């Protein structure tokens, strides 16, 4: 009887990147269900993926400091993995990887090996030109010889209680769209005026509008400003859902409008089209993977203005800097993308 192949994945955060990683894990599980997967993951991110079939999770709580590393070490005591995917280049993750015993320690290619990442690995994935983050993650599965899939899939765990909760909230709406207005950094957020204009446009198109977001102060502040305009938001769920409940709400939405933030990628995992709003980062690399044509972006013009070159002549992933870049994203530009996405829904 052949021995089970043991794989350890280290990807702690953030929500969007974890969603991309799920697609790679789904690919492995579909083609090699014999591989036993253990995933070291952040505490918040685990709340989204808890219950994922075929995956053992080891939770790392960064707020616990040194104790968190010791807890992971204790959980893995006596275990040696056939391979480990070190899928995060941050120094904290690199140092955490040292508690894992693995024969093959697979990390990113040389260009992405920042913060001494290469010191903690003994193999590297292939570099890919102009690769989306999700495509870059797929390089890890490639190293194990997992067959490629032309269309990525996501095995996201949702319980019946999550679906039921979401449907209870939106049962009388008919069709609805979600605006998730806040990213982790306020500079990535679009204008309140812009979000209000989009909400009014969606109402004219016959859609109810739902606000979604996390419990943080940035989410609360921008949502409160949007809500100052009466009659445009049918349901405000900002800070009122678990991640799984939010995922179910996003799944049933006709469309999601969001900046560079986790819910945009959560919606993608459920097949919901997303109008992404971008200025600081290249959406070709970090945008909603299945909705690249729907992205409204001023990144290209901003990065050229700052660097003097088009993005194709610059290092992949370079960011534009400035706290007011999103103000250059015109309402008309976003409304055109919304209409494009809705028209495609009508033809399905």
Order of alpha helices (4+ residues) and beta strands (2+ residues): beta-alpha-beta-alpha-beta-alpha-beta-alpha-beta-beta-alpha-alpha-beta-alpha-beta-alpha-beta-alpha-beta-alpha-beta-alpha-beta-alpha-alpha
